[in-house]
């Protein structure tokens, strides 16, 4: 199991657009085999940092998702929405594995 953690720097004046972007991606990740854990928007503190996390059973399945997303019309539309609205200024992606008792 691998969890992708995304840390976004967003335009705080385009929070509504970023929230819409997140709502586009949640069902897309689910449809392409992942489990989405949601987007987390600024509340207190920094007003330009947002987070997202989703899990795939393996890194190989995550890589397959990435490849599929490049050819999926809905995924491409979501990417284009972010580009058109400029709601995302930058982002970083990290991967984590869980530890259970």
Secondary structure, DSSP 4 states (H G I P E B T S, - for coil): -EEEEEEEEE-GGGHHHHHHHHHHHHHHHHHTT-EEEEEE---SS-SSEEEEEEEESSHHHHHHHHHHHTT-HHHHHHHHHHHHHT-EEEEEEEEE-----
